[in-house]
């Protein structure tokens, strides 16, 4: 199992999305956080299950239900997954 490290930007994106969903419908933000946690566990268990892109440096895991991509890279030597962004699919990809 690889450990997971969210970069500051990714942490802020999770917080912002939670706040937005919770303001729209109480409890929806919690469902969003639960799904993010589920994805982080899956990624930590098998970080190579999602394809690499962008010169094979970044992996992208599309979330179900919520329109987000978990963007990350793997440090195999230290067994750490670094989550760079929780990227909303309506944004331009160059903004990772």
Protein Blocks (a to p, Z undefined) as FASTA:
>chain_A
ZZddddfklmmmmmmmmmmmmmmoghjlmmmmmmmmmmmmmmmmmmmlpcceehilaccd
ddehiacdddddddfknopacdfbdcdfkbcfklZZ
